[in-house]
């Protein structure tokens, strides 16, 4: 996949099959749309083009909202590449850009910028200033500028429409299994290993403290998770705690700590990718360090069973 930063860096193709959107999570609903995009491009002997925006429009239009996202920009790019997209056009989203009408967006971006041959959109697609543009508007613009338009229905699991918002809510509530079902993959956190207070080492469970790289990244609900970790071109397994460590500190500050199994390398400063496999339990306050240690032993046993390791 070729990534084009800005419409000026894209050279129009002979026949471009285009879709637009934010694609946070690149979940199964997005994948249905992308699969249709790819199938149509093959039938037309053309190429697929995804037009998306950075930063996320809601972060620009509602900066006080504190929106948390399912993907960092790099994660979103990687997911779209894995989906098989030919071209990704990243448009810088600003307040000025948000004010352009649906007509101007179609004319300046899709027609003049990309040379669109066909647009494929989801069932609830809106575009342009205040989301004024509808599917019917897109069809009219297609007649004016000579491109085709296709719309696909909502992708459902158990009659529940998939959306990025529903996945965010599931993760915030600790419903990791639901989030994974909607995403179609394990939720990930990318971070840097930083120094902590070494409290885990004192009870036989040394941990790597993680600083999340993207401050807009959604961190799931507090609790203990079985995880798979990629670091230094290696794969490791362990258990992760997200929370405020109520048994050993009173600050109330959220921490992310990973205890790796069968791993003793010094990885301070390393970049890691953490795949959350299963949520084991809520974070708890224990009456003593001995009680905490006993619970961690059980967490480790459960994590190993989940991860399929001894």
N, C-alpha and C positions, 0 to 999 in steps of 0.2 A: 504494500500500500504506500502511495506517495502522499505526503502531508504537505499542504500548501497553506502558508501563513498569510492570509489576506487574499482577497479576490484578485488583486493585481498580479499575484504570483501564480495564477492558474491560467493555462493556455487551453482555450476551448477545443474539445474533441469533436470528432465527426458525428457521433451520436451519444449523448450523455443521458443516462437514466439517473435522476436526481431525487433525493429526499432531504428534508431539513428537520432539525429539532435539536434539543439539548442532549438527549441520549444519556442522562445520568443513570449509571448502573448497567447500561446495555443489557437489559434484562430480557426474559423470554418474549415479552410483548414486542420489544425492539427487534429481537432476532427474527420474529415472524415478518416484520416489515422489511428487514434487511434481506432475508431469504427471498422475498418476493422481488425486491430490487435486483438482486443478483440473477434470479431466474429470468426476469424480463430483459435484462441487459444481454444475457446469452441469446435469447430469442431474437433480439434486435441487432445482434452482433455489435453491441456497443460496450460502454464502460460505465461502472457505477460511480456515483459521486455523492458523498454525504457532506452536507453543509451544516456545520454546527457553530456554536458560539462560545467565546471565552472572554471574560469570566461568565459564569452562569447568569442569565438575565435577572433573576430574582435578587442576586447579590448586588447588582448595580442599581436596580429600581427600588429595592427595599433594604438598604444597608443595615438597618437596625433589626432586621428580622432574625439574624443569627442562623441562617439556613445552614444545615450540615448536609454534605453531599456523599453519595455512595462511592463515587470515583474521584480521584485526583485527575488532573488533565492527562498525565502520562498513562494512568490506568485506563482512562476512557479511550485513548489512542490505541493502546494495546488490545483492548477488547474489540474495537472496530476492525483492527487488522486481523485478529483471529476469526472474525465473522466473514472475512473474505472480500472486504470492500477494496475497490481499486484506488479511489482518490478520496482524501479527506480535506475539505476546505475549512479552515478555522477563521472565523470572522471575529475581529475584536468588537465586543459588545460595549457600547457606551450609551449614555442618555441621549446623545444626538442621534445615534443609530436607531434607538428605540422609537424615535419620533417619525421615522419615514413611513409613508403609507404602504399598504399592501401592494398597490400598483407599482410604486417605486421599487419595492423589494423585488418583485417579479421582473420588472423591466431591467433594473440596474444590476442585480445579482444573478438571477437565474438566466435571463435571456442574453443580455450584453456581456455579462461576466463569464458565464459557464457555457452558453450556447445550448441550452437545455433542449433535449428531444422529447423526453417524457418525465413527468413528475409522479412519484409514488408517495402517497401520504396515508397516515392512519385515519381511523374513523372519526376522531375528534379534532382534527388538525385545524389550527387557526394561526394566522401570521400577520405581520405588519403592526402598525401603531395600535396599542390597546387590544391586540389580537382581533382586529376588526375583520381581517380577511377570512372567508369561509371556503369550504370546498366548492360551493357554487360559484364564488368569485374566481377561484382558481380555474374552473372550467371555462368561464368567460374569457379570462386572460389567455388561456390556451388557444381559444378560437382566434383571438386577436393576434397573438404572436406565433402561432403555428406549432404548438407542442401538445402532446397528449397528456391526459391525467388519469391516474388510477387511484382508487381508494380501497383499503382493506378493512375488514371488521376487527372488533376487539378480540384479542387473544385471551382466552379464559382458561383457568384451572378450577375445576369444581364450581363452575359458574361464577367465579369471582374475577373481575377484570384486574389485570396486572397493571400496576403503576409504580413509578419511583416513590411516590408519596407513601403508598401502602407498605413498601419495603422498608422505608425509613422508619415508619411507625412500628413495624414488626421488630426491627433491630433495637429500637429504643426501649421496647417492652421486653427484651430478652427472648423474643420468639425467633431464635436463629433458624430453626427448621423451616418455618414459613418463609423467611427471607431467602434461604437457599433454594426452596422450591420455586419461588418466583424469579430469582436471579438465574437459576440454571447452573450455578457454580458456587464454590465456597467464597464467602465474604473475606476480604483481605484488608490488612492494615500494613502500611509501609512506614518504617520509622528508623531512628538512629539509636544505637545502644549508648546510654549515658550512665554516669556513675550515680549510685544511690547511697543509702546509708548502710548497706551490707547487713541489714537485719536478718534476711533470709539465711545467710551463711551461718548465723549463730544457732539456728535450729536445724541445720542440715539440709536446707533447701535454698541454695544460692540462686539468685535471680538476675536476669538482665533487665534493667530498667529501660523502657522504650519511650522515646520522644517522637510523637507522630509528626511526619514531615510536612503534611498539608494541614494547616489549622482549620480549614473548612471540612476536613474529612470527618464523617460521622463515626464516633466511637460507640460501640454497642453498650447495652445496659451493663451495669456493674455485675460482677460474678466471676465464676471460674469456668474456663473453657479448655477443652482439649485442642491442641494446635499442631500444625506442621509449619516449620520455619525454614525459609531459604536464606542462606547467608554465606558469603565468601565462596560461591559456587558449590556449596554443600547443602544437603537437606538434613534437618534435624527434627526431632519430635519433642513435645513437652506439654506443659499446662500453663495457662496464662490467667492471671488475676487482673481484673479491671475493678478499681475501687479506691476507697479511702483508707484501707488497712485499719479498721476500727480497733483491732486488738492491740496494735503496737504504736499508733500515733493518733493525735487528736486534731490535726490540722484541718481535716476535711477536704484536703486537696486530692483530686483524682489522680491515680497512678496506674500505669500499665507495666506489669512485671511478668516475665516469662522464665519459668524454671525448665531448663532443657535436660532431657534424659541422656545419659552416657555422653556428655559433652563437657569438656573442661578447658577449652581454648579461651584466651584473652580476646574478647571481641569488642572492647570499648571503642566507640567511634565507628563501628561497622554499620552499614545499612542492611536492614533485614526486611523480609516480606513474611508476614504472619498470616497463614490461612486458618480461619476458625472452623474447626470440624464439628464440634458439638458443645453446647452449653451444659455444664455439669450441675451447677447449683448457683443460688444467690450468694452474694458476699455476706459473711456472718461475723458477729462479734463473739469472741470466746472469752471464757473466764480466766484462762491462763495460757501461757505459751505452750505448756504441755498439751492442753486441749487443742490448740491450734495445730501443733505438730501432728497429733493423732489424726486430725481431719485431713491434713495435707497428705498423709500416708494413704488414706482412703481415696483422695482425689487422684493421686498418682496411679493407684491401682485401676481406678475407673478409666482414666485417660489412656493408659496402656491398652486396656481392653478395646476401647473405641478406636484407637490408632492401629490396632493389630500388631503390637510389639510386645516382647517379653520384658 
